[in-house]
Amino acid sequence: MFPLRVIVVPRQSSSTVKFVVFPARQRGRAVNEGDWANYQGSGPARVGIYTRVSTVEQARGYSLPAQADELRRYCDRRGGRCVRLLREAESGGSLERPKLERLLGATARGEFDIVLVWRVDRISRSNLDLQGLWTLFRSVDVALVSSTEPFDATTTAGKAFFYMLALMSQLERNTINDAA
């Protein structure tokens, strides 16, 4: 039997707190930078690509196909192997999205070394949810990498930059909601 970790993922949109059980993995520390072709000495990094749009982003030209193409090229340039591509057209204000839940399930099964997104706010526009997901990914040794926002989550400065990105995502969400 393998050890389990229980991670609480806070959900602002739900009155119930959901628990996610992840197997504890002991492969070493995930890093955002480095050789994806020989990731942590075990061959190509297994990359899960997650893309998301809402109607506002589609109008600005950040379509699902555009994100997917850019992320595939980014993964190829780094030497990673895309093992799953998940596309979602849902609001980033809630974690209750079918493709995101699939991503988390695949992460729980140990299918990824890296979750690759175009921007951090593609995962969520909620500061609290982003921090919870980032903690969850780190706890199972999965790196969260943004192709357009260079942060190394293994450094103190990189962590601070991630928290600023999460805060700006929340601010943008609130601004969009205020305008509606």
CORCORTA-V664963 format. One record per residue. RES is the residue in one letter. SS is DSSP state (~ for helix, > for strand, _ for the rest). NEAR is the number of other C-alpha atoms within 10 Angstrom. Layout:
res	ss	near
RES	SS	NEAR
RES	SS	NEAR
This chain:
res	ss	near
M	_	3
F	_	6
P	_	8
L	>	11
R	>	14
V	>	13
I	>	17
V	>	15
V	>	20
P	_	19
R	_	18
Q	_	14
S	_	11
S	_	11
S	_	8
T	_	9
V	_	12
K	>	12
F	>	11
V	>	14
V	>	14
F	>	21
P	>	16
A	_	16
R	_	16
Q	_	8
R	_	12
G	_	10
R	_	15
A	_	20
V	_	22
N	_	20
E	_	14
G	_	11
D	_	16
W	_	25
A	_	19
N	_	13
Y	~	18
Q	~	17
G	~	10
S	_	10
G	_	14
P	_	18
A	_	23
R	>	23
V	>	25
G	>	24
I	>	24
Y	>	24
T	>	25
R	>	27
V	>	21
S	_	16
T	~	12
V	~	11
E	~	13
Q	~	14
A	~	10
R	~	8
G	_	11
Y	_	18
S	_	18
L	~	20
P	~	11
A	~	13
Q	~	22
A	~	21
D	~	12
E	~	16
L	~	23
R	~	18
R	~	12
Y	~	17
C	~	23
D	~	14
R	~	11
R	~	16
G	_	19
G	_	23
R	>	20
C	>	20
V	>	12
R	>	16
L	>	16
L	>	16
R	>	17
E	>	17
A	>	16
E	_	18
S	_	19
G	_	22
G	_	22
S	_	16
L	_	24
E	_	14
R	_	15
P	~	12
K	~	19
L	~	20
E	~	12
R	~	12
L	~	21
L	~	19
G	~	15
A	~	14
T	~	22
A	~	18
R	_	12
G	_	17
E	_	17
F	_	24
D	_	26
I	>	27
V	>	23
L	>	26
V	>	24
W	_	23
R	_	20
V	~	20
D	~	24
R	~	20
I	_	25
S	_	24
R	_	25
S	_	25
N	~	20
L	~	17
D	~	22
L	~	26
Q	~	18
G	~	17
L	~	20
W	~	18
T	~	16
L	~	22
F	~	22
R	~	17
S	~	19
V	_	23
D	_	22
V	_	27
A	>	24
L	>	24
V	>	23
S	>	20
S	_	16
T	_	13
E	_	14
P	_	14
F	_	20
D	_	20
A	_	21
T	_	15
T	_	11
T	~	10
A	~	12
G	~	14
K	~	14
A	~	14
F	~	17
F	~	21
Y	~	17
M	~	13
L	~	20
A	~	22
L	~	19
M	~	16
S	~	23
Q	~	22
L	~	15
E	~	15
R	~	20
N	~	15
T	~	11
I	~	11
N	~	10
D	~	8
A	~	7
A	_	6
